[in-house]
């Protein structure tokens, strides 16, 4: 499918912002939504809005079939063995917190180690900080190379027989680094640790096979992959999920409730208390259909071409620093000398260009980079080289303006 034709399926991209055609370069924060996803959500609310699992009436059956059908689409999307291994959550953050609360707190003890990296999003740092405080375990960090990559030699040195959990992002939301999670998993398992993968920045952009990666848990969000906000996935190996306790209690997740004791439903429903995110799951299923129709391999190739083109063009600008390795996912993080990233983003917005500025929920990484904040342009299947040309032209104008003012 031609990517310029794909772009036409995203109605929000046809608007103007501040009198200029919108150039949306903030997909790492959230992606835009194509018509098939918008229409799937509209159809659910218009035609068969109902709760799931509870009723035997026609609308309830349609809603349940669509909700559980979406779970099967997710299973196939990441090649899990069973739909029992697919838990619907509010997003990556909730999924990671579920593992840190339910699994980690029950299995970690004083002297145990949790290993993560400096490039983690706060959602893959703070839950482990809290788990370490709760259990007395030690939190350790795999060091980064100068270009923001991880060496397997450092992984080998950091992970020890005392390591019980290794939690790592597959793709950095700041550097674009693509981590060798399959190799990290092998090292972790050799030492008896379980592996948690934050796939928020990888699931939308590349094919994931959890059986090939051999990760124990994996988390991602729907809103970064053309789906709705408020829906995400926790994948876990069945044997691990079965031994874990739920973290939310109430309706839907119970089997039997007595006055003083209750029992839980089987997987995956014991982790889905209350009315679930029905529309979100259906929308995520539609997003998966859309991405697979376009082809994850085509998306990955398109974004690689855009990232390399952006690096080439931005590298010609004096006074602009780019962070991260040459081989990267589809984003470029940068700073202009003497100009705060928020000022850069404000001037770009006046030109109709949306980028992200700030610490990107990665303050430890900002400290490692020795900066307080950066600007980030992130690409997706609907972006073009013309978008990057407009970004570069606007950045040159930004630099000229601040050079003149100061």
Secondary structure by P-SEA (a helix, b strand, c coil): ccaaaaaaaccccccccccccccccccccbbbbcaaaaaaaaaaaacccccccccccaaaaaaaaaaaaaaaaaaaaccccccccccccccaaaaaaaaacccccccccccbbbbbcccccccccaaaaaaaaaccbbbbbbcccccccccaaaaaaaccccccbbbbbccccccccccaaaaaaaaaaaabbbbbbbccccccccccccccccccbbbbbcccccccccbbbbbccaaaaaacccccccccccccccccbbbbbcccccccccccaaaaaaaaaaaaaaaaaacaaaaaaaaaaaaaaaaaaaaaccccccccccccccccccccccccaaaaaaaaaaacbbbbbcccccaaaaaaaccccbbbbbbcccccaaaaaaaaaaaaaaaaaaaaac
